[in-house]
């Protein structure tokens, strides 16, 4: 059986992943708000300044979306690590139990 420290760490990884995923829609909403604000202001600007601001906002939005995707991938890696660690712990417990039975029958 896994010790309490391992069990807590496994749960903490899954909890951290969930926290990251919970914020995903909030981040996307904020990105959309910035884009919408830019679109609303666009009619009030003209020339190179307007084009520059629009390019800046669009580049920022692309970078922000890429960052959100990286957070999502990170969260998935946390879940995968959690799952693999739990499976490894279960396998170790099973192996230990089989070996312990074998030793007891030979003593």
GINOR-V22778 format. One record per residue. PSI is psi as a letter, one per 40 degrees, with the letter a starting at -180 (NA if undefined). D_LAST is the distance of its C-alpha to the last C-alpha in whole Angstrom. Layout:
# GINOR-V22778
<<PSI,D_LAST> <PSI,D_LAST>>
This chain:
# GINOR-V22778
<<h,23> <i,26> <i,27> <d,31> <d,32> <d,32> <d,32> <d,36> <d,37> <d,36> <d,38> <d,41> <d,41> <d,42> <d,44> <d,46> <d,47> <d,48> <d,51> <d,52> <d,52> <d,54> <e,57> <d,58> <d,60> <d,62> <d,62> <d,64> <d,66> <d,67> <d,68> <d,70> <d,72> <d,73> <d,74> <d,76> <d,77> <d,78> <d,80> <d,82> <d,83> <d,84> <d,87> <e,89> <i,88> <i,90> <a,90> <d,87> <d,86> <d,85> <d,83> <d,81> <d,80> <d,79> <d,77> <d,75> <d,74> <d,73> <d,71> <d,70> <d,69> <d,67> <d,65> <d,64> <d,63> <d,61> <d,59> <d,58> <d,57> <d,55> <d,54> <d,53> <d,51> <d,49> <d,48> <d,46> <d,44> <d,43> <d,42> <d,40> <d,38> <d,37> <d,36> <d,34> <d,33> <d,32> <d,30> <d,28> <d,27> <d,26> <d,24> <d,22> <d,21> <d,20> <d,18> <d,16> <d,16> <d,15> <d,12> <d,11> <d,10> <d,9> <d,6> <d,5> <d,6> <e,4> <NA,0>>
